[in-house]
Amino acid sequence: MAEKYNICLDIGGTKVLGAIFDSNDTIVCRYKKKSTESGSSSQNVQEVIVSVVEELLASSGIKKNQINAISAGAPGIIDQANGIIVFTPNLPFRNYDIRTPLEEKFGVPFYIGNDVNVGVLGEYHYGAAKGYQNVVGFFVGTGMGGGLILNGSLFTGTGFKAAEYGHLILDPEGPLCGCGQRGCLEAFSSKQGISSYIRQQVSRGRESMMAEHVKEGVFRSKYLKKALANHDTVTEEAVDRACHYLAIGAGNLINTISPDVVIFGGGVVEATGNLIRDKVLAEIDRYCMPSIRSTVELKTAALGDDSNIYGSLAMIKDAEASAKKTSAGKAAAKKTAAKAAVKKTAEKAAAKKDAAKAAVKKNAGKTAAKKDAGKTTAKKASAKSTAK
């Protein structure tokens, strides 16, 4: 039997990263393409996704009929059950059914979930959270994403909208967040929050290596890394501020959920190594109950840019395990029903047999009674004759 392969995708606002995994969960081929190079409509982005899959197959020499399944993580609100991208901030998808056209195109199951949920799932199955049952994940990028594993399962809440930690309100009078609220964790601790702080300080006349890199928007992570290496004061202040609020947010989640581990990932964390985790560690005890904090570990994500594609692989595995469990449950129920039917039939046969025996016995009793009655009549007749 030919080996089957899984294709896993990371659909981002600027690129689509794809990888092919073999049956040993080893990446055998990678390919990356800009997600908006063909235009800005949902159809254009879908075409980019299709082209990435086709390029992966062409580069690897793997045939279409060797694909087992395709899976992806994408930003925004994802209806994971139906494969619909309800809303995504940096891509032109609104209530878009992405599953149907891709399943029709490639003839295999297609799965999709929120990118940070999927990233945390990847860390849970293959990375820093492997072996833990309750996991809180913070992914620090352009925004602030969250993911939650409870009792070994990804928790997505009603409508697959859970774990939006970036919108924990930590200061109602704080800076305006992109969501419309004020003082969200994202407004302090994401690239957006860090960039905003640096721009504010530069506008007050302070100098920073990051001035040009935040002038038009958010910085690229490599520039942050360089500025920190050169001890740029404004950048260090911005990162300290980000970590301060991240410690408060993480502390609140620790008190609420009592997880086994808190994972910090995303572009900012990847660019700075363990810096973010270490700064959060230095403060977090102030925001946790000691009895809860004592059982929680804080770790840096291990998979980097690959967390999403490994999480996509985990989605396939979880879906297959769930289907197998459902199938086994149905088979067991069918077997139980068959046994019950056999037992019921046997009970009916036994009851029928008992009824037949009872009828024979009853008839025998009637015959015996009739015979006894005949004997009694004959005896009376004989006695009468003797008396005469």
Contacts in CASP RR format, 6 or more apart in sequence:
PFRMAT RR
TARGET T0000
AUTHOR 0000-0000-0000
METHOD contacts of the structure
MODEL  1
MAEKYNICLDIGGTKVLGAIFDSNDTIVCRYKKKSTESGSSSQNVQEVIV
SVVEELLASSGIKKNQINAISAGAPGIIDQANGIIVFTPNLPFRNYDIRT
PLEEKFGVPFYIGNDVNVGVLGEYHYGAAKGYQNVVGFFVGTGMGGGLIL
NGSLFTGTGFKAAEYGHLILDPEGPLCGCGQRGCLEAFSSKQGISSYIRQ
QVSRGRESMMAEHVKEGVFRSKYLKKALANHDTVTEEAVDRACHYLAIGA
GNLINTISPDVVIFGGGVVEATGNLIRDKVLAEIDRYCMPSIRSTVELKT
AALGDDSNIYGSLAMIKDAEASAKKTSAGKAAAKKTAAKAAVKKTAEKAA
AKKDAAKAAVKKNAGKTAAKKDAGKTTAKKASAKSTAK
2 65 0 8 1.000
2 66 0 8 1.000
3 22 0 8 1.000
3 23 0 8 1.000
3 66 0 8 1.000
4 23 0 8 1.000
4 66 0 8 1.000
4 67 0 8 1.000
4 68 0 8 1.000
5 20 0 8 1.000
5 21 0 8 1.000
5 22 0 8 1.000
5 23 0 8 1.000
5 28 0 8 1.000
5 60 0 8 1.000
5 62 0 8 1.000
5 66 0 8 1.000
5 67 0 8 1.000
5 68 0 8 1.000
6 20 0 8 1.000
6 21 0 8 1.000
6 67 0 8 1.000
6 68 0 8 1.000
6 69 0 8 1.000
6 70 0 8 1.000
6 71 0 8 1.000
6 313 0 8 1.000
6 316 0 8 1.000
7 18 0 8 1.000
7 19 0 8 1.000
7 20 0 8 1.000
7 21 0 8 1.000
7 53 0 8 1.000
7 56 0 8 1.000
7 67 0 8 1.000
7 69 0 8 1.000
7 70 0 8 1.000
7 71 0 8 1.000
8 18 0 8 1.000
8 19 0 8 1.000
8 20 0 8 1.000
8 21 0 8 1.000
8 70 0 8 1.000
8 71 0 8 1.000
8 72 0 8 1.000
8 309 0 8 1.000
8 310 0 8 1.000
8 311 0 8 1.000
8 312 0 8 1.000
8 313 0 8 1.000
8 316 0 8 1.000
9 16 0 8 1.000
9 17 0 8 1.000
9 18 0 8 1.000
9 19 0 8 1.000
9 49 0 8 1.000
9 52 0 8 1.000
9 53 0 8 1.000
9 70 0 8 1.000
9 71 0 8 1.000
9 72 0 8 1.000
9 73 0 8 1.000
9 309 0 8 1.000
9 312 0 8 1.000
10 16 0 8 1.000
10 17 0 8 1.000
10 18 0 8 1.000
10 72 0 8 1.000
10 73 0 8 1.000
10 115 0 8 1.000
10 305 0 8 1.000
10 308 0 8 1.000
10 309 0 8 1.000
10 312 0 8 1.000
11 35 0 8 1.000
11 45 0 8 1.000
11 49 0 8 1.000
11 72 0 8 1.000
11 73 0 8 1.000
11 74 0 8 1.000
11 75 0 8 1.000
11 91 0 8 1.000
11 115 0 8 1.000
12 35 0 8 1.000
12 74 0 8 1.000
12 75 0 8 1.000
12 90 0 8 1.000
12 91 0 8 1.000
12 115 0 8 1.000
13 35 0 8 1.000
13 36 0 8 1.000
13 75 0 8 1.000
13 90 0 8 1.000
13 91 0 8 1.000
14 34 0 8 1.000
14 35 0 8 1.000
14 36 0 8 1.000
14 90 0 8 1.000
15 32 0 8 1.000
15 33 0 8 1.000
15 34 0 8 1.000
15 35 0 8 1.000
16 32 0 8 1.000
16 33 0 8 1.000
16 34 0 8 1.000
16 35 0 8 1.000
16 48 0 8 1.000
16 49 0 8 1.000
16 52 0 8 1.000
17 30 0 8 1.000
17 31 0 8 1.000
17 32 0 8 1.000
17 305 0 8 1.000
17 308 0 8 1.000
17 309 0 8 1.000
18 30 0 8 1.000
18 31 0 8 1.000
18 32 0 8 1.000
18 52 0 8 1.000
18 53 0 8 1.000
18 56 0 8 1.000
18 309 0 8 1.000
19 27 0 8 1.000
19 29 0 8 1.000
19 30 0 8 1.000
19 31 0 8 1.000
19 56 0 8 1.000
19 306 0 8 1.000
19 309 0 8 1.000
20 27 0 8 1.000
20 28 0 8 1.000
20 29 0 8 1.000
20 30 0 8 1.000
20 56 0 8 1.000
20 57 0 8 1.000
20 60 0 8 1.000
20 62 0 8 1.000
21 27 0 8 1.000
21 28 0 8 1.000
21 313 0 8 1.000
22 28 0 8 1.000
25 126 0 8 1.000
25 313 0 8 1.000
27 306 0 8 1.000
27 309 0 8 1.000
28 60 0 8 1.000
28 62 0 8 1.000
29 56 0 8 1.000
29 59 0 8 1.000
29 60 0 8 1.000
29 62 0 8 1.000
30 56 0 8 1.000
31 52 0 8 1.000
31 55 0 8 1.000
31 56 0 8 1.000
31 59 0 8 1.000
32 52 0 8 1.000
33 48 0 8 1.000
33 51 0 8 1.000
33 52 0 8 1.000
33 55 0 8 1.000
34 48 0 8 1.000
35 45 0 8 1.000
35 48 0 8 1.000
35 91 0 8 1.000
36 44 0 8 1.000
36 45 0 8 1.000
36 48 0 8 1.000
36 91 0 8 1.000
37 48 0 8 1.000
38 44 0 8 1.000
38 45 0 8 1.000
38 47 0 8 1.000
38 48 0 8 1.000
39 45 0 8 1.000
40 92 0 8 1.000
41 92 0 8 1.000
42 91 0 8 1.000
42 92 0 8 1.000
42 93 0 8 1.000
42 94 0 8 1.000
42 96 0 8 1.000
44 92 0 8 1.000
45 91 0 8 1.000
45 92 0 8 1.000
45 93 0 8 1.000
46 98 0 8 1.000
46 101 0 8 1.000
46 102 0 8 1.000
49 72 0 8 1.000
49 98 0 8 1.000
49 102 0 8 1.000
50 102 0 8 1.000
50 105 0 8 1.000
53 70 0 8 1.000
53 106 0 8 1.000
56 62 0 8 1.000
57 63 0 8 1.000
57 64 0 8 1.000
57 67 0 8 1.000
64 106 0 8 1.000
67 106 0 8 1.000
67 107 0 8 1.000
67 108 0 8 1.000
68 108 0 8 1.000
68 316 0 8 1.000
69 108 0 8 1.000
69 109 0 8 1.000
69 110 0 8 1.000
69 111 0 8 1.000
69 316 0 8 1.000
69 319 0 8 1.000
69 320 0 8 1.000
70 102 0 8 1.000
70 106 0 8 1.000
70 108 0 8 1.000
70 109 0 8 1.000
70 110 0 8 1.000
70 111 0 8 1.000
71 110 0 8 1.000
71 111 0 8 1.000
71 112 0 8 1.000
71 311 0 8 1.000
71 312 0 8 1.000
71 313 0 8 1.000
71 315 0 8 1.000
71 316 0 8 1.000
72 110 0 8 1.000
72 111 0 8 1.000
72 112 0 8 1.000
72 113 0 8 1.000
72 118 0 8 1.000
72 312 0 8 1.000
73 112 0 8 1.000
73 113 0 8 1.000
73 114 0 8 1.000
73 115 0 8 1.000
73 118 0 8 1.000
73 119 0 8 1.000
73 308 0 8 1.000
73 311 0 8 1.000
73 312 0 8 1.000
74 85 0 8 1.000
74 88 0 8 1.000
74 91 0 8 1.000
74 93 0 8 1.000
74 98 0 8 1.000
74 112 0 8 1.000
74 113 0 8 1.000
74 114 0 8 1.000
74 115 0 8 1.000
75 88 0 8 1.000
75 89 0 8 1.000
75 90 0 8 1.000
75 91 0 8 1.000
75 114 0 8 1.000
75 115 0 8 1.000
76 85 0 8 1.000
76 86 0 8 1.000
76 87 0 8 1.000
76 88 0 8 1.000
76 89 0 8 1.000
76 114 0 8 1.000
76 115 0 8 1.000
77 85 0 8 1.000
77 86 0 8 1.000
77 87 0 8 1.000
77 88 0 8 1.000
77 114 0 8 1.000
77 159 0 8 1.000
77 160 0 8 1.000
77 161 0 8 1.000
78 84 0 8 1.000
78 85 0 8 1.000
78 86 0 8 1.000
78 112 0 8 1.000
78 113 0 8 1.000
78 114 0 8 1.000
78 160 0 8 1.000
79 85 0 8 1.000
79 86 0 8 1.000
79 159 0 8 1.000
79 160 0 8 1.000
80 111 0 8 1.000
80 112 0 8 1.000
80 113 0 8 1.000
80 114 0 8 1.000
80 156 0 8 1.000
80 160 0 8 1.000
81 160 0 8 1.000
82 97 0 8 1.000
82 99 0 8 1.000
83 97 0 8 1.000
83 98 0 8 1.000
83 99 0 8 1.000
83 110 0 8 1.000
83 111 0 8 1.000
83 112 0 8 1.000
83 113 0 8 1.000
84 95 0 8 1.000
84 96 0 8 1.000
84 97 0 8 1.000
84 98 0 8 1.000
84 99 0 8 1.000
85 91 0 8 1.000
85 93 0 8 1.000
85 94 0 8 1.000
85 95 0 8 1.000
85 96 0 8 1.000
85 98 0 8 1.000
85 112 0 8 1.000
86 94 0 8 1.000
86 95 0 8 1.000
87 93 0 8 1.000
87 94 0 8 1.000
87 95 0 8 1.000
98 110 0 8 1.000
98 112 0 8 1.000
99 110 0 8 1.000
99 112 0 8 1.000
102 110 0 8 1.000
103 109 0 8 1.000
103 110 0 8 1.000
109 316 0 8 1.000
109 319 0 8 1.000
111 312 0 8 1.000
111 315 0 8 1.000
111 316 0 8 1.000
111 319 0 8 1.000
113 160 0 8 1.000
113 315 0 8 1.000
114 156 0 8 1.000
114 160 0 8 1.000
115 308 0 8 1.000
116 137 0 8 1.000
116 139 0 8 1.000
116 145 0 8 1.000
116 146 0 8 1.000
116 147 0 8 1.000
116 163 0 8 1.000
117 146 0 8 1.000
117 147 0 8 1.000
117 148 0 8 1.000
117 154 0 8 1.000
117 156 0 8 1.000
117 160 0 8 1.000
117 163 0 8 1.000
118 307 0 8 1.000
118 308 0 8 1.000
118 311 0 8 1.000
118 312 0 8 1.000
118 314 0 8 1.000
118 315 0 8 1.000
119 139 0 8 1.000
119 147 0 8 1.000
119 303 0 8 1.000
119 307 0 8 1.000
119 308 0 8 1.000
119 310 0 8 1.000
119 311 0 8 1.000
120 129 0 8 1.000
120 135 0 8 1.000
120 137 0 8 1.000
120 139 0 8 1.000
120 146 0 8 1.000
120 147 0 8 1.000
120 148 0 8 1.000
120 149 0 8 1.000
120 154 0 8 1.000
120 263 0 8 1.000
120 307 0 8 1.000
121 149 0 8 1.000
121 154 0 8 1.000
121 311 0 8 1.000
121 314 0 8 1.000
121 315 0 8 1.000
121 318 0 8 1.000
122 129 0 8 1.000
122 303 0 8 1.000
122 307 0 8 1.000
122 308 0 8 1.000
122 310 0 8 1.000
122 311 0 8 1.000
122 313 0 8 1.000
122 314 0 8 1.000
123 129 0 8 1.000
123 130 0 8 1.000
123 135 0 8 1.000
123 137 0 8 1.000
123 263 0 8 1.000
123 301 0 8 1.000
123 302 0 8 1.000
123 303 0 8 1.000
123 307 0 8 1.000
123 310 0 8 1.000
124 130 0 8 1.000
124 131 0 8 1.000
124 132 0 8 1.000
124 135 0 8 1.000
124 149 0 8 1.000
124 152 0 8 1.000
124 154 0 8 1.000
124 314 0 8 1.000
125 310 0 8 1.000
125 311 0 8 1.000
125 313 0 8 1.000
125 314 0 8 1.000
125 317 0 8 1.000
126 303 0 8 1.000
126 310 0 8 1.000
126 311 0 8 1.000
126 313 0 8 1.000
126 314 0 8 1.000
127 301 0 8 1.000
127 302 0 8 1.000
127 303 0 8 1.000
127 307 0 8 1.000
127 310 0 8 1.000
128 261 0 8 1.000
128 263 0 8 1.000
128 299 0 8 1.000
128 300 0 8 1.000
128 301 0 8 1.000
128 302 0 8 1.000
128 303 0 8 1.000
129 135 0 8 1.000
129 137 0 8 1.000
129 149 0 8 1.000
129 261 0 8 1.000
129 263 0 8 1.000
129 299 0 8 1.000
132 149 0 8 1.000
132 259 0 8 1.000
132 260 0 8 1.000
132 261 0 8 1.000
133 149 0 8 1.000
133 151 0 8 1.000
133 152 0 8 1.000
133 260 0 8 1.000
134 149 0 8 1.000
134 150 0 8 1.000
134 151 0 8 1.000
134 152 0 8 1.000
134 257 0 8 1.000
134 258 0 8 1.000
134 259 0 8 1.000
134 260 0 8 1.000
134 261 0 8 1.000
135 147 0 8 1.000
135 148 0 8 1.000
135 149 0 8 1.000
135 259 0 8 1.000
135 260 0 8 1.000
135 261 0 8 1.000
135 262 0 8 1.000
135 263 0 8 1.000
136 146 0 8 1.000
136 147 0 8 1.000
136 148 0 8 1.000
136 165 0 8 1.000
136 250 0 8 1.000
136 253 0 8 1.000
136 254 0 8 1.000
136 257 0 8 1.000
136 259 0 8 1.000
136 261 0 8 1.000
136 262 0 8 1.000
136 263 0 8 1.000
137 146 0 8 1.000
137 147 0 8 1.000
137 148 0 8 1.000
137 163 0 8 1.000
137 165 0 8 1.000
137 262 0 8 1.000
137 263 0 8 1.000
137 264 0 8 1.000
137 265 0 8 1.000
138 144 0 8 1.000
138 145 0 8 1.000
138 146 0 8 1.000
138 165 0 8 1.000
138 246 0 8 1.000
138 250 0 8 1.000
138 262 0 8 1.000
138 263 0 8 1.000
138 264 0 8 1.000
138 265 0 8 1.000
139 145 0 8 1.000
139 146 0 8 1.000
139 147 0 8 1.000
139 264 0 8 1.000
139 265 0 8 1.000
139 266 0 8 1.000
139 267 0 8 1.000
139 269 0 8 1.000
139 301 0 8 1.000
139 307 0 8 1.000
140 189 0 8 1.000
140 190 0 8 1.000
140 191 0 8 1.000
140 242 0 8 1.000
140 246 0 8 1.000
140 264 0 8 1.000
140 265 0 8 1.000
140 266 0 8 1.000
140 267 0 8 1.000
140 268 0 8 1.000
140 269 0 8 1.000
140 276 0 8 1.000
141 190 0 8 1.000
141 191 0 8 1.000
141 266 0 8 1.000
141 267 0 8 1.000
141 268 0 8 1.000
142 190 0 8 1.000
142 191 0 8 1.000
142 192 0 8 1.000
142 218 0 8 1.000
143 166 0 8 1.000
143 186 0 8 1.000
143 190 0 8 1.000
143 191 0 8 1.000
143 192 0 8 1.000
144 165 0 8 1.000
144 166 0 8 1.000
144 184 0 8 1.000
144 185 0 8 1.000
144 186 0 8 1.000
144 189 0 8 1.000
144 190 0 8 1.000
145 163 0 8 1.000
145 164 0 8 1.000
145 165 0 8 1.000
145 166 0 8 1.000
145 186 0 8 1.000
146 163 0 8 1.000
146 164 0 8 1.000
146 165 0 8 1.000
146 166 0 8 1.000
147 154 0 8 1.000
147 162 0 8 1.000
147 163 0 8 1.000
147 165 0 8 1.000
148 154 0 8 1.000
148 155 0 8 1.000
148 162 0 8 1.000
148 163 0 8 1.000
148 257 0 8 1.000
149 155 0 8 1.000
150 257 0 8 1.000
154 318 0 8 1.000
155 162 0 8 1.000
155 163 0 8 1.000
156 162 0 8 1.000
156 163 0 8 1.000
165 185 0 8 1.000
165 249 0 8 1.000
165 253 0 8 1.000
166 184 0 8 1.000
166 185 0 8 1.000
166 186 0 8 1.000
166 189 0 8 1.000
166 190 0 8 1.000
167 177 0 8 1.000
167 179 0 8 1.000
167 181 0 8 1.000
167 184 0 8 1.000
167 185 0 8 1.000
167 186 0 8 1.000
168 184 0 8 1.000
168 185 0 8 1.000
168 249 0 8 1.000
168 252 0 8 1.000
169 181 0 8 1.000
169 182 0 8 1.000
169 183 0 8 1.000
169 184 0 8 1.000
170 183 0 8 1.000
170 184 0 8 1.000
170 185 0 8 1.000
170 188 0 8 1.000
170 245 0 8 1.000
170 248 0 8 1.000
170 249 0 8 1.000
171 182 0 8 1.000
171 183 0 8 1.000
171 188 0 8 1.000
172 182 0 8 1.000
172 183 0 8 1.000
173 182 0 8 1.000
173 183 0 8 1.000
174 182 0 8 1.000
174 183 0 8 1.000
174 187 0 8 1.000
175 182 0 8 1.000
175 183 0 8 1.000
175 187 0 8 1.000
175 188 0 8 1.000
175 193 0 8 1.000
175 196 0 8 1.000
176 182 0 8 1.000
176 183 0 8 1.000
176 187 0 8 1.000
177 183 0 8 1.000
177 184 0 8 1.000
177 186 0 8 1.000
177 187 0 8 1.000
178 184 0 8 1.000
178 186 0 8 1.000
178 187 0 8 1.000
178 192 0 8 1.000
179 186 0 8 1.000
185 245 0 8 1.000
185 246 0 8 1.000
185 248 0 8 1.000
185 249 0 8 1.000
186 192 0 8 1.000
186 193 0 8 1.000
187 193 0 8 1.000
187 196 0 8 1.000
188 241 0 8 1.000
188 242 0 8 1.000
188 244 0 8 1.000
188 245 0 8 1.000
188 246 0 8 1.000
189 242 0 8 1.000
189 243 0 8 1.000
189 245 0 8 1.000
189 246 0 8 1.000
190 242 0 8 1.000
190 268 0 8 1.000
191 218 0 8 1.000
191 219 0 8 1.000
191 221 0 8 1.000
191 268 0 8 1.000
192 218 0 8 1.000
193 238 0 8 1.000
193 242 0 8 1.000
194 219 0 8 1.000
194 224 0 8 1.000
194 238 0 8 1.000
194 239 0 8 1.000
194 241 0 8 1.000
194 242 0 8 1.000
194 268 0 8 1.000
195 210 0 8 1.000
195 214 0 8 1.000
195 217 0 8 1.000
195 218 0 8 1.000
195 219 0 8 1.000
197 237 0 8 1.000
197 238 0 8 1.000
197 241 0 8 1.000
198 208 0 8 1.000
198 210 0 8 1.000
198 211 0 8 1.000
198 214 0 8 1.000
198 219 0 8 1.000
198 234 0 8 1.000
198 235 0 8 1.000
198 238 0 8 1.000
199 214 0 8 1.000
199 215 0 8 1.000
201 208 0 8 1.000
201 234 0 8 1.000
201 237 0 8 1.000
201 238 0 8 1.000
202 208 0 8 1.000
202 211 0 8 1.000
202 214 0 8 1.000
202 234 0 8 1.000
206 233 0 8 1.000
206 234 0 8 1.000
207 234 0 8 1.000
208 227 0 8 1.000
208 232 0 8 1.000
208 233 0 8 1.000
208 234 0 8 1.000
208 235 0 8 1.000
209 223 0 8 1.000
209 226 0 8 1.000
209 227 0 8 1.000
209 230 0 8 1.000
209 232 0 8 1.000
209 235 0 8 1.000
210 219 0 8 1.000
210 223 0 8 1.000
210 224 0 8 1.000
210 227 0 8 1.000
210 232 0 8 1.000
210 234 0 8 1.000
210 235 0 8 1.000
213 219 0 8 1.000
213 220 0 8 1.000
213 223 0 8 1.000
221 267 0 8 1.000
221 268 0 8 1.000
221 270 0 8 1.000
221 271 0 8 1.000
222 271 0 8 1.000
224 235 0 8 1.000
224 239 0 8 1.000
224 268 0 8 1.000
224 271 0 8 1.000
224 272 0 8 1.000
225 271 0 8 1.000
225 272 0 8 1.000
227 235 0 8 1.000
228 235 0 8 1.000
228 236 0 8 1.000
228 239 0 8 1.000
228 272 0 8 1.000
228 275 0 8 1.000
239 272 0 8 1.000
239 275 0 8 1.000
239 276 0 8 1.000
239 279 0 8 1.000
240 279 0 8 1.000
242 276 0 8 1.000
243 276 0 8 1.000
243 279 0 8 1.000
243 280 0 8 1.000
243 283 0 8 1.000
244 283 0 8 1.000
246 264 0 8 1.000
246 276 0 8 1.000
246 280 0 8 1.000
247 279 0 8 1.000
247 280 0 8 1.000
247 282 0 8 1.000
247 283 0 8 1.000
247 284 0 8 1.000
247 286 0 8 1.000
247 287 0 8 1.000
248 287 0 8 1.000
249 287 0 8 1.000
250 262 0 8 1.000
250 280 0 8 1.000
250 284 0 8 1.000
250 287 0 8 1.000
250 298 0 8 1.000
251 284 0 8 1.000
251 287 0 8 1.000
251 288 0 8 1.000
251 293 0 8 1.000
252 287 0 8 1.000
253 259 0 8 1.000
253 262 0 8 1.000
254 262 0 8 1.000
254 284 0 8 1.000
254 287 0 8 1.000
254 288 0 8 1.000
254 292 0 8 1.000
254 293 0 8 1.000
254 296 0 8 1.000
255 287 0 8 1.000
255 288 0 8 1.000
255 289 0 8 1.000
255 292 0 8 1.000
258 292 0 8 1.000
258 295 0 8 1.000
258 296 0 8 1.000
259 296 0 8 1.000
260 295 0 8 1.000
260 296 0 8 1.000
260 297 0 8 1.000
261 296 0 8 1.000
261 297 0 8 1.000
261 298 0 8 1.000
261 299 0 8 1.000
262 296 0 8 1.000
262 297 0 8 1.000
262 298 0 8 1.000
262 299 0 8 1.000
263 299 0 8 1.000
263 300 0 8 1.000
263 301 0 8 1.000
264 276 0 8 1.000
264 277 0 8 1.000
264 280 0 8 1.000
264 298 0 8 1.000
264 299 0 8 1.000
264 300 0 8 1.000
264 301 0 8 1.000
265 276 0 8 1.000
265 300 0 8 1.000
265 301 0 8 1.000
265 304 0 8 1.000
265 307 0 8 1.000
266 301 0 8 1.000
266 304 0 8 1.000
266 307 0 8 1.000
267 304 0 8 1.000
268 276 0 8 1.000
269 276 0 8 1.000
269 277 0 8 1.000
269 300 0 8 1.000
269 301 0 8 1.000
270 301 0 8 1.000
270 304 0 8 1.000
270 305 0 8 1.000
273 300 0 8 1.000
274 300 0 8 1.000
276 300 0 8 1.000
277 298 0 8 1.000
277 299 0 8 1.000
277 300 0 8 1.000
280 298 0 8 1.000
281 298 0 8 1.000
284 293 0 8 1.000
284 298 0 8 1.000
285 293 0 8 1.000
288 296 0 8 1.000
301 307 0 8 1.000
303 310 0 8 1.000
END
